Amino acid sequence: MPPRRTTKTVEPLGPHLMLEAACPTPVCGVDEAGRGPWAGPVSAAAVIFDPDRVPQGVNDSKLLTPKARERLEVEIKACAVAWAVGFASVEEIAVLNILHATGLAMRRAVESLHVAPAFALVDGNYAFKLPCPIKTVVKGDAISVSIAAASILAKTARDRLMAEMDFLYPGYGFAAHKGYGAPVHGEALVRLGPCPIHRMGWAPVRLALAGENPMAAAELDDRGGL
């Protein structure tokens, strides 16, 4: 009988520093959190790593548990050459739109680094104007460890802020859903009306103001209708 073929499982590499190695140094990774919620600011972070001091386990924040993100947040801040977080407020989102407010948060993060970067790797495909040359990287948090680290810092900073907002504006469940379109958020929005950190231009918030189900807008948005 012929020998049995064995299938070798190839483990994914995960985020690494190959993109960083091809860039002028120092290079920072930049990512955002909170573009899609109905409430709260959008956040962004920038991280510069020494290639010899990168914490183990850094990955796209969406693939990590809250506990893992919190642990890695501490390790990233301890190991990074420089890191910073920036926000754009609900009012700025209303004036600029969410895309340009995201760019504003990114610019604030990069400008706050105590080491000025020579280059930035930015998650996504939109070339925001930052204080240094940039390269956009689609799904960068799965490729670049600097971008992945930035995704973690942006996410944990925003989550912490939304938990604080839960105390200021009780009843909406911000600590649990962080302002995203959960059914409990929709129910509270209809029952209580919007609070000062709701994004008044968002279709679900407008529906709630009209006494309609805000989840209808969320479902339509999921199908590409909004």
C-alpha positions as CSV (number, residue, x, y, z in Angstrom):
1,M,0.0,0.0,0.0
2,P,1.2,3.5,-0.7
3,P,2.2,5.5,2.3
4,R,-0.5,7.7,3.8
5,R,-0.3,11.4,3.1
6,T,-0.1,13.6,6.1
7,T,-1.5,17.1,6.0
8,K,0.8,19.7,7.6
9,T,-1.0,22.5,9.4
10,V,0.5,25.8,8.8
11,E,-0.1,28.2,11.6
12,P,-0.8,31.8,10.5
13,L,2.0,34.2,11.2
14,G,-0.1,36.9,12.7
15,P,1.0,40.5,12.9
16,H,4.7,41.1,12.4
17,L,7.3,43.8,11.8
18,M,8.0,43.2,8.1
19,L,6.2,46.4,6.9
20,E,7.9,48.4,9.6
21,A,11.3,47.1,8.5
22,A,10.8,48.5,5.0
23,C,9.9,52.0,6.3
24,P,11.9,55.0,7.4
25,T,12.4,55.0,11.1
26,P,11.0,55.7,13.6
27,V,7.7,54.3,12.1
28,C,4.4,54.3,14.0
29,G,1.4,52.1,13.5
30,V,-2.0,54.0,13.6
31,D,-5.5,52.6,14.0
32,E,-8.9,53.7,15.2
33,A,-11.8,52.4,17.3
34,G,-15.4,53.5,17.4
35,R,-16.3,54.6,13.9
36,G,-19.6,52.6,13.9
37,P,-21.3,53.2,17.3
38,W,-24.4,55.3,17.7
39,A,-22.9,57.2,20.7
40,G,-19.5,58.4,21.9
41,P,-16.3,59.7,20.3
42,V,-14.1,58.0,17.8
43,S,-10.6,57.2,19.2
44,A,-7.3,56.5,17.5
45,A,-3.8,55.4,18.7
46,A,-0.3,55.5,17.4
47,V,2.5,53.2,18.6
48,I,6.2,53.1,17.9
49,F,8.0,49.8,18.7
50,D,11.7,48.9,19.2
51,P,11.8,45.7,17.1
52,D,13.6,44.0,20.1
53,R,10.9,44.9,22.6
54,V,7.5,43.8,21.2
55,P,5.1,42.1,23.7
56,Q,4.0,38.6,22.9
57,G,0.4,38.1,21.7
58,V,-0.2,41.5,20.1
59,N,-3.0,41.0,17.5
60,D,-6.0,42.7,16.0
61,S,-8.0,44.0,19.0
62,K,-11.2,42.4,17.6
63,L,-9.7,39.0,17.9
64,L,-8.8,39.4,21.6
65,T,-10.8,39.1,24.8
66,P,-11.3,42.1,26.9
67,K,-8.9,40.7,29.5
68,A,-6.3,40.0,26.9
69,R,-6.6,43.6,25.6
70,E,-6.3,45.0,29.1
71,R,-3.2,42.9,29.8
72,L,-1.6,43.8,26.4
73,E,-2.4,47.5,26.9
74,V,-0.2,47.6,29.9
75,E,2.6,45.7,28.2
76,I,2.4,47.8,25.0
77,K,2.7,51.0,27.0
78,A,5.7,49.6,29.0
79,C,7.5,48.3,25.9
80,A,6.8,51.0,23.2
81,V,9.3,53.6,22.3
82,A,6.3,56.0,22.2
83,W,2.5,55.7,22.2
84,A,-0.4,58.1,22.3
85,V,-4.2,58.1,22.0
86,G,-6.4,60.8,20.5
87,F,-10.1,61.4,20.3
88,A,-12.6,63.3,18.1
89,S,-15.8,64.3,19.9
90,V,-19.4,63.7,19.0
91,E,-19.6,67.4,18.1
92,E,-16.6,67.1,15.8
93,I,-18.1,64.0,14.2
94,A,-21.3,65.9,13.5
95,V,-19.3,68.8,11.8
96,L,-16.7,66.9,10.0
97,N,-18.4,63.5,9.3
98,I,-17.1,60.3,10.8
99,L,-14.4,59.7,8.2
100,H,-12.7,63.1,8.7
101,A,-13.3,63.0,12.5
102,T,-11.4,59.7,12.4
103,G,-8.5,61.4,10.6
104,L,-8.6,64.2,13.2
105,A,-8.3,61.6,16.1
106,M,-5.4,59.9,14.2
107,R,-3.6,63.2,13.7
108,R,-4.0,64.1,17.4
109,A,-2.6,60.7,18.4
110,V,0.5,61.0,16.1
111,E,1.1,64.6,17.1
112,S,1.0,63.6,20.8
113,L,3.8,61.0,20.4
114,H,6.9,62.2,22.4
115,V,9.1,60.8,19.6
116,A,8.2,62.3,16.2
117,P,7.7,59.5,13.6
118,A,9.4,59.7,10.2
119,F,6.6,57.5,8.7
120,A,3.2,56.0,9.6
121,L,1.5,52.8,8.7
122,V,-2.3,53.5,8.8
123,D,-4.9,50.8,9.0
124,G,-7.4,51.0,6.1
125,N,-7.4,52.4,2.6
126,Y,-7.9,56.2,3.2
127,A,-4.8,58.4,3.1
128,F,-5.5,60.8,6.0
129,K,-3.3,63.9,6.3
130,L,-0.9,63.2,9.2
131,P,2.3,65.0,10.3
132,C,4.5,62.5,8.4
133,P,4.4,60.5,5.2
134,I,2.1,57.5,5.4
135,K,1.3,54.1,3.9
136,T,-2.3,52.8,4.1
137,V,-2.6,49.1,4.9
138,V,-5.9,47.3,4.3
139,K,-6.5,45.0,7.3
140,G,-3.3,46.3,8.7
141,D,-4.1,45.1,12.3
142,A,-3.7,41.5,11.0
143,I,-0.4,42.3,9.2
144,S,1.5,44.9,11.2
145,V,2.2,44.5,14.9
146,S,2.5,48.3,15.3
147,I,-1.0,48.8,13.8
148,A,-2.3,45.9,15.9
149,A,-0.9,47.5,19.1
150,A,-2.5,50.8,18.1
151,S,-5.9,49.0,17.6
152,I,-5.6,47.7,21.2
153,L,-4.8,51.0,22.7
154,A,-7.6,52.8,20.8
155,K,-10.1,50.2,21.8
156,T,-9.2,50.0,25.5
157,A,-9.1,53.8,25.8
158,R,-12.5,54.2,24.2
159,D,-14.1,51.3,26.1
160,R,-12.9,52.9,29.4
161,L,-14.4,56.2,28.4
162,M,-17.7,54.6,27.5
163,A,-17.8,52.9,30.9
164,E,-17.4,56.3,32.5
165,M,-20.2,57.6,30.3
166,D,-22.4,54.9,31.8
167,F,-22.2,56.6,35.1
168,L,-22.9,60.1,33.6
169,Y,-25.8,58.8,31.5
170,P,-27.3,55.7,33.2
171,G,-29.9,53.6,31.6
172,Y,-28.4,53.1,28.1
173,G,-26.0,50.3,29.0
174,F,-22.9,52.1,27.6
175,A,-20.5,50.1,29.9
176,A,-21.7,46.9,28.2
177,H,-22.2,47.7,24.5
178,K,-19.9,50.8,24.3
179,G,-22.4,52.8,22.3
180,Y,-22.8,50.2,19.5
181,G,-26.2,49.2,18.1
182,A,-27.3,46.5,20.6
183,P,-31.0,45.8,21.0
184,V,-30.9,47.0,24.6
185,H,-29.4,50.2,23.4
186,G,-32.2,50.6,20.9
187,E,-34.8,50.0,23.5
188,A,-33.2,52.5,25.9
189,L,-32.9,55.1,23.1
190,V,-36.6,54.9,22.4
191,R,-37.5,55.0,26.1
192,L,-35.2,57.7,27.3
193,G,-34.4,59.6,24.1
194,P,-30.9,60.5,23.1
195,C,-28.3,61.9,25.6
196,P,-25.5,64.4,24.9
197,I,-23.1,61.8,23.6
198,H,-25.4,60.3,21.0
199,R,-24.6,60.9,17.4
200,M,-27.7,62.8,16.4
201,G,-27.0,62.4,12.7
202,W,-27.0,58.6,12.8
203,A,-30.0,57.0,11.2
204,P,-30.9,54.8,14.3
205,V,-30.9,57.9,16.6
206,R,-33.1,59.8,14.1
207,L,-35.5,56.9,14.0
208,A,-35.7,56.8,17.8
209,L,-36.5,60.5,17.9
210,A,-39.3,59.8,15.5
211,G,-40.6,57.1,17.9
212,E,-39.6,54.3,15.5
213,N,-37.4,51.2,16.1
214,P,-33.7,52.2,15.7
215,M,-32.7,48.6,15.1
216,A,-34.5,48.8,11.7
217,A,-31.8,51.2,10.5
218,A,-29.1,49.0,11.9
219,E,-30.5,46.0,10.0
220,L,-30.8,48.0,6.8
221,D,-27.2,49.2,7.3
222,D,-26.0,45.6,7.6
223,R,-27.6,44.9,4.2
224,G,-25.9,47.9,2.7
225,G,-29.0,50.1,2.6
226,L,-27.7,53.1,4.5
